[in-house]
């Protein structure tokens, strides 16, 4: 409701006919003047009413003659002969309101049709001088200034304070005018406007207000009701923080606040309030800088202090549903947050279930509780769970499926001699470094997963004849055999009869592992080891990077073991690196190479290179600093591991090269 004012200059009482002579300065109301005269309220002079057409409004509102009892014709009752002829609807002063009709053209207030609100407060002074009446059918609009700039808030007749809040009274409705002889202010408190202090009719409604406000000589108390908060505007609002309807005691919140927009939780850095979910949700992990000479393990080191686990923490999965996973361990409190991103991947399986190894999918956390993680959206990729994408939990028996948190940094920098790594493969989890950056990644030091893939086979170091273990692969750990374990290299031999030893063979992945070039044993004594195969078999139709694998391990060497063991185990394969960034600059090292361990007498085979998957806007990659190559002896042509695989998807401008070259 808009505030409106109606001001009238009144005498001390209603009386009889025109008493004051023309030009008299004694009149207080029109009834004090002779016939055909009215009282000029500004000068208190009886002035003769004009008989010409209304020159003030010019809209035909019918103010063209003086009415009986010295009142202008347009403020008469509808049953008088001089009723409003402009509209013909019997409404008095329907098109315009005359606030102060003065015949003197120089001082008359000129009012345009529509310039004054169509909701005026107009009281008609009747010949009995005893009643104030509010005119009917008056509708509210904004008040506008009159043509001459005078305020349109007053009338020249008597106003009854008991009519101050009514627009709908008709001409036959009346109430005694209880305020005379002063300037009556009718104040609408809901609009928040102030009225002159000390006015008899001045009121202020304090209901719903809490901030101190002084008006009309009174002060509103600074208080709200139970479970209400006081806004800076001075209004009270329902407070869900106080009522307990909104809980903000999670690890991702710092408190609860109520504003004009309602109640919400205050969130930790890197988190944002989600009004739809009614909770703080993950946004980003901030910026990470790995200093010179530092080694930062993504799996165990958190960037924000309030997260209880590493930015790239990993869990082993024991069961899957279409929209969730059950973990082998309890999730630490304050570890996984709503809208965290995860990488779900099958990394190893037995021979029967190996068809889905390498399958992976990025999922988003909806909620995490104890050992159960629910995803925001249902999965779309089969990961070896049979039946696939079941709504009931399906165990992952015979498979190693892992869940990795994927940190999202604002930007990432690895300074010279700094190293960024992640947990290596331990037989069930690890071996993967996955991260995203909203901005740039600059590598002056190293981001490396070299030697953190599948393990190499143990050497056979004994006085008895035997073979070293095969290297580990997607099929699991190897056995004491000279043949390859799919990608894992075959083991070298020790023959106690002929007292000869053989090196182990290299592991395979993107390329096949190599067998040792020289055999020191007779062909009928020790069978030569066989290098690991390309994984997956190119004939399978399975493509990279739709499937991502770790590098395979090399086979262990064989040697005589008396007092000392002079041979070595096979090298480990490279891990997997997944990076997504707006811009990537590599002037240091980005690697997932296999390793090689040189022995005194014989050496295990080299592990194969791992996987590197890059999804970038622009990239500057110094030549051959992005590597996924197999492990090799530095001086001898022994069981070298096969190369891994590299994929680069560039949306902008990318320069540089890699080993091996990306497609």
N, C-alpha and C positions, 0 to 999 in steps of 0.2 A: 504494500500500500504506500503510495507516495504521500509525503507530508504536504498539508495545505494549511493555509492561514486565511482567516477571514477577520478583518479588522473593521470596526464600525465606531464612529464617534457618536456618543449617546449623551442624552441629558440625564437628569437625576430621576425623572418620572415621566410617564405618558400623560399628556394633558389635552386641553380642548383646542379651539380654533387658533387663527393666525393673530398673535398678540403684538409682536414687535413691528414697528413701522418700517417702511422701506428704507434701506440704508442703515438700519439699526445694527449695532454691534453686540446686541444683547441676546440674539437668538442662539439656542442650543439645539433646536430641532425644528423641523418644518412647521409643526403645529404652533410654534411661537410666532409665525409670520401671518400677514393678511392673506386673503384669498388670492389666487394666481401668483403667489410668491412662495419661494421655498428658501430654506436656510442653507447658505453656502457653508459647509462644515469647516473648510479651511480658514475662512475669514470671519465666520460667525456673523454674516451679514444677510439680511433678507433680500433676496434678489428675485426679480420677476422671471417666471418660467417662460422659455421660448415657445412660440407658436409655430415655428418653422419645422420642416422635416428634420429629423435627427441628423445633425451634421457630425456628431461624434463618431457614430459607427458606420454610417453610410450603407448599411446592409438591409435596410427596410425592416428593422426590428420593431418598428412601431413606436418609438419614443418621439412623438411629434407634438405633444400637447401636455399641458399640466392637467393632472387629474384632480378630482375632488379632494378636499382636505390637504391641498398643497402638495400632493405626492405626484411624481411623474407618472404618466399614463401606463408606462410599461412595467411598473411595479404594483399594479392593481390586481385585484382578484380576477379570475377568469370570467366571473359572471358580470363584470363591469363592461360597459359599452366600449371602453377603450382597450379591450384585451388585445393581445399580440395578434396582429393580422399577418405577420410575415410568414408564420408556419401554418396557421390555421388549425393547429392541434390543441389549442387551449392551454398550451404551456407558456407560462410567463417567463420572459427573458430566456428564450431557448437557444438563440443563435449567438448572442453576445451578452456580456455582463457589463453593466455600467457601474464602475467603481466609485466615481465621483463626478456626477453630472453637474457641470458649472456652466452657465450660459456665456460667461466671458470667454470668448474664443481663445484669448491668449493664455488662459489658465485651465481651459477644459482638458480633461484627459480623453484622448481620442483612442478608441478601441476598434480594431479590425475584427471582422467576423472570423472566428477560429483562432485569433491571436491569444484569446483568453481560454482557459480550459473549458470544455463543454460540460465540466462538472463543477460549476461555481457553487459557492455557498451564498444563496440569495434569500434574504428575508424580506417579505413584503410588509410594509407598514400600512395597516388598514385604518379606516376612518375612526375606529373606536380607540386607536392608539394603545390598546392594551395587550395585543398579541403579536408574536413573531411567528411567521409561517415559512416553511421551507418549500420551495417550488418543486414540482414533480418532474420525473423522467430526466434526471440530470446524470450524465455519464462521465466517467473520469478519463481524462487524458493529461498529458504533461501541461503545466502552466507555461505559457510563453509570454515574453515581455510585450507590452502594448506598443503601438506605433511610435509614441513619443518617449519610450523608455521608462515610463512610470511603472511602478510595480503593480501587478494585477492581483493583489492579495486583500484588498479592502473594499467594503461597500459603504455607501453613504447613509444607509439606514441602520436601524437597530438590529443587532444580532443576538439571538438567544444562545447562551452557552450550552443549553441542553440540546441544541441541534447540531453541535459541532462535529459529530461523527456520522451524521445521517445524510445521505444523498437521495433517499427515496421517499421522503415525506411528501405528501400531496398537499394541495392548497387548503384542504379542510382539516389538516392535522396541525395542531398547535401546542405550544407549551409556553408558559410565561417566560418572558425575557428576565433572567435573574441577574444580569450584569449590566448596569447602566452607569453613565458618567465617566467611563474610562475606556481605554483601548483594550478590547477583549482579544486575547490570543487563543485560538483553538489549535492545540498541538497534537500531532499524531506521533506517538513515541516510537512506533515500530519502524519508522523511517530513519531513526537515529539522528534527527535534526534537533538542534537546541532551540529553546524558546527563552524569551526574556525572563530572567530570574525575578521572582516577586509578583508575577502576574497571578491574579486570583485563580484562573482556570488552567494554569500550567501544571502538567502532569508528566511523569516519566516512568515507563514500565521497565522494571529491572529484571523481569523474569527471563531466564535463559542467558543472563549475562554473568560474567565472572570477573572481568577486569574492572577496577575502580573507575566509575564514570560519574562526574558531577554535572547535574543539569536541573533546572527548575528549583534550585536550592536544596537538592537532595543528592546523596551519594550512594551508588549501588555497591553492595558488599562484594569483596573479592573472594568468591567461593562458588563451587559447583556441587552438584549432587553426588551421591555415591556412584562410583565407577564412571565418573565423567572427568574429562580433562578440559582445562581452560586454554583456549587458543589465543594467540596474540591479538586477534581481532576483538577479543572480549567475549566470544561466544563459547558456550559449553558444548562439548561433543562426547558421545559415548566412547569410553576408553576400554578397549579390549585387553590392553596390557594390565590394567587394574583389576578387571573382572576375571582374568585368567582364561578368557576365551582364546587368546593367542599366546602360545608358549614360545619363548625365544631363548631357551636354555641349551640349545644345541652347540656343538663345537664351532659352528660356522657363524654364530651370532655373538654380538657384544652387548645387546640390550634390546629394549622395546621402547617404541616411541609412537605417540599419537599426534597427528597433524591435521590440517584441513582436509587432507586426502584420506584420512582414516588412520588406523593403527597398523604398524609394520615393525618388523625386526630390523635392528641395526646390524649390518653384516661385516664380517672380517674383510680385510684387504684381499682382493681377488675373488670376492663373492658379491652377488647382487640379489636384491629382493625380488622374488617372483610372486607377483600379486595373485596369479592364478593358482599357484601351488601353495601359497601362504607359507613360504619358507625361503631361507637364503640358499642360493644355488651357486655352483661353481662357475666362475667366469674365466680366470686365467691364473697361472702360478707366478705372475710377476716376471721380472727379468732375472736372468741367471748369468753370472760371470764366474768362470773358473780361472782363478788367478795363476800367475806364472809359478811353476813348480808344484802346483796343487794337483791332486787327483780326486775327482768328484765321482762317487759311485751313485748313479741315478737310482738304483734299486733300493738303497738304504738311507740316502740323505734327503731330507725334506728341505724345500726352499722356504715356504712359509713356516714360521716357528710353531704354529698351532696344529700343523698336521703331524700325526704321530708315526707315520710311515714314510718311506722314501717316495720321491716324486714318481718313480717308475717301479713301484712295488709290484711283485708278482705272486700269484697264488696258484696252487694246483687244484684242478677241477675234478670232482668225483662223480658228478651227475649233471645232466643238462635237461632243460625244458625249452620250449619254443621261446620263452621270454625271461629265462633266468638260468642261474648256475648255482650248484651247491659246491662249496669249497671243502678242501681237506682240513682246513684249520679255521679257527675263529678270527674274524676280521677285527683288528685292533680298533678300539674306540677312536674317533677323530681321524680315521684313515681314508675311507671312501665317502665321497660327498655326492649329493644329488647333482646330476648332469656331468659328473666326471666321465671322461671317455676311456674306454678299455679296448684292448686288443685280445680277442679270443682266438686261439690258434691250436691246431693239432700238430704236435711236433714229433711224435714217435708212436709206433704201434707194432704189434707182432705181425707175423706174415699173413695171418688170416684177415686182419683189420687194417692193413697198411694202405688201402686204396685212398683214404681221405687225409693222409698225412700231408701237411703243407697247406691244407685248407684253413682259411682265416676270415675273420670278420671284425669290423670295428662296431662296438656297441656303446650305448650311453646308460649310465646308472640312473635308475629311477629311485631306488632305495637299497640300502645295504644293512642287514641286521644279522648279527652273530656270524653264521657261516653261509648265509643266503644272500645272493645278489639278484635283484630284480632289474630287468632292462626296461628302458623307456618305450622301446619298440620291439616287436617280435623279430627274432632272427630270420635270416633268409638263406643262410648257407649251411649245408650239412657238414658236420665236423666229425663224423664217424659214429654219431649217436643213432642207434637203431631201435625203434623206428625213428626216422629223421624228423626233427622239429616237433616232437611229441609234446603234448600239454601236460604229461605226467613225467616225473623224473626218470631219465634213462641213464644207467651207470656207464662210466667210461672205462670199464674193465678192459685190460689189454691195450690201453692207449694212454698216452701222456698228453693231456690237453691242459693248457695253462691260460691264465687270465692276467694280463699286464695292464697296469694303469699307464695311460699315455699323457704325460704332462703337456700343457699348452702354455708356453712362455710368451711374454710380450716381445722379448728379444733375447738372444743367447750369444755370448761371446766366450771363446776359449782362448786365453792369452798364450803367448809363446811359452813352451815347456809345460803348459797345463794339459791335463788329460781328463777327458770325460768318458766314463765307462759304465757298464751295467753288470749285474750278476752273471757269471758264466753258467753254462749248462751243468746241472748237478745230477742228471739222471731222470728228473721229473719236471723241473722248471728252470728258468733262466735262459741265457744265451741270446736274448733279444734286447736291443736298445731301440725304443720307439719314442719319438717326440714330435711336437708341432711348435711352430713359432708364428705368432700373428704378424711379426715384423721380420727382422733380418737375423741371420745366423752368420757369424764370422768366426772362422777357425784358423787361428795362427798357431795353435798347439796341435792337439790331436783329439778327435772323436774316434775311438777304436774299440772293436770287438775281436781283435786278433787273438786267436788261440782260445776263444771262449765258446766254441761250438762243441760238437760231439768229441768225446775223449779218444785219445789214441789207445791201442792195445798194449797191455803190459808185456814186457820182455820175458823170455824164458831164460832164466839164469840158474842153471842147475848142473849137477854132475851126471844127471841122467839125460837121455835124449828127449827132445820135444820141440814144440813150436811155440812161438810167441802168440799172444792173443790177437785176433782180428781187431781192426779199428771199429769203433762204434758208428752206427748209422741210423737211418730212420727206422730200421728194424730192431734197434736196441744194441746192447753190448755184444761183442763178438766172442768167439770160442777159440780154442787153441787149434787153429787150422791154417794151412797155407793159402786156402782159397779166400776170395773176398767176401765180405759181409754186405753184399749189395754195394753200397758206396764205401764201406770200410775196407781198408787195405788188408791183405793177407799177412799172416805172421811169418817171421823168419825161423830157421831151424837150427838146432844144435844136435850134432851126431856124436855121441860119446865114443862110438867105435872108431870112427875115422877122425875124431877130434877136430871137426870143422863146424863153422858157424855161418849163418846167412843173415843179411839185413832184412828188415820188414819192407813191405810194399806201401806205396802211397795211397791215400784215400781219394775217392772220386766224388764229384758233384756236377759242376758245369762241364768239366773235362774229366777224363779217366785218370786214375792214379797210375803211376809208373811202378814197374817191378825193378828190383836191383839189376844193374847191368852185368855184374860178374857173380858167378857162383863158385865158391871155394870147395864145394862138396861134390862127390860123384853123383851122377844122375840117379843111381839106384839107392843112394844114401838118404838125401834130403830132397824133398820136392820143392822147387823154387816157388816163392810166394807170388800171388797174383794181385795186381792193382785193383783198387775199387772202381766200380762202374759209374757211368754217367747217371745221375739221378734227377728226375725220374727218367725211365727209359724213353728216349725220343719217340719211340713208336706208340707210346701210350696216348699221345695227343694232349697230355697235360702241359700247360704252358706256364712259364714264369713271366710276370710275378703274381699270376692268379694263385699259384702255389709258391710258398716261401719255405726254404729249407735251411737248416744249419749245415756248415761244412762237416764232411765225414772225417773220422780219425784215421791215422796211418796204423799199419800193423806193427806189432812189437818185434824186436829183433831176438835172435837166439844166440846164446853164448854159454861157455863153460863157467860155472860158478863154484869156485872153491872158497877162497877167503874173501875175494872181492868180485863184484859184478862189473864187468867192463863193457856191457852193452846197454842199450837204452830202449825205453818204451816208444811207441809211435807218437807222432805229433798230433795235437788237437786241431780240429777243424776250426775255421773262422765262424763267428756268430752271425747274427742277422742285424742289420741296421735299417730302420725306417725313419726317414726325415721328411717333413712337410714344412715349407716356409715360403714367405713372400719373396725373400731374396737369400741366396746362399753364396758365401765367398769362402773358398778353401785355399789358403796359402800355406797350411801346415799339412796335416794328415787326416784323411777320412778312410778308415780301413776295416776290413774283416778278413784278414789273411789267415791261412793255416800256419802251423808252427812245425819246426823240425828240431830234434834233439840229437846232437852228434855224440856217438859213443867212442870208446877207445878202440875196441875191437870191431864191433858191429853196431849199426844204428837202426832205430825204428824208422818206418816210412813217414813221410811228411803228411800232415793233415791237409785236406783240401780247403780252398777258399770258401767263404760263406756267401751271404746275400747282402746287397746294398740296394735299397729302393729309395729313390729321390723324387719328390713331387714339389716342384718349385715354380715361382714366377720367373725370376731371372737368376742366373748363376754364373759365377766366375770361378772355374775349377782349374787351378794350375796343373799343367801337364803331368799325368800319371801319379798324381797325389791321391786320387781316389782309387783304392785297390781292394781286390778280393782274389788274391793269388794263392797258390798252394805253397806249403812249406817245403824247403829244399836245403840240402847240405850246402854250405857255402863254398866248398872246394871240390866235392866229388859228385859224380853222377850216380846218385843212389836212388832210393824210392821216393821220388818227388811227388807231392800231392797235386791233384788236378786243380784247375782254376775254379773259382766260384762264379757267381752271376751278379751283374749290375744292371739296374733299370733306371733310366732318367726320363722323366716326363716334364718337359719345360714348356710353360705357357708364354714366356716372353723371349728374352735373348739369353742364350747359354753358350759359354765358350769353355774350351779346355778339352782334356781327354782323360781316359781312365784305363786301368789294367784289371781285368780284360776290358776291351772296348764295349761300351753299351750298344745295344742294337740301334 
